[in-house]
Amino acid sequence: MPGCVLAGRASRRFGSARVAFVALATSGALCLFYPWLGSAPPLMLLALLLLWGLSVIADSAQFSALASVSAPSDRLGAALAMMNAIGFSLTLPAIALVTSLWSTQGLMVIWWLLPGPLLGLLAMRRLTLRA
């Protein structure tokens, strides 16, 4: 929840598209680099996990805000419901995959999550250029 609040405040100044892009980029960067940091001090790892959690939550709320202003008003509820359904349908298999591969791949299993942020950043590129 703090990620949503912080991102909401930032979106008032920078816009939802930019805030979502930065949050998604932060999440992707942590996804990329976290496995290499496995031997870092535990407090540093915990701080990075906290930042990761904040960024993942922040981008979700901003995507909902972007959908709210983009969708036709008579279809807003359906658009948000569909977006949430797609989000959960992507999240649940990702969690299952990471969980099932953890014992054999350790921290490297996190790289299986990297396509999500990368594809999201590519999809948002035009949107953030307009913002």
Secondary structure, 3 states (H helix, E strand, C coil): CHHHHHHHHHHHHHCHHHHHHHHHHHHHHHHHHHHHHCCCCHHHHHHHHHHHHHHHHHHHHHHHHHHHHHCCHHHHHHHHHHHHHHHHHHHHHHHHHHHHHHHHHHHHHHHHHCHHHHHHHHHHHHHHHHC
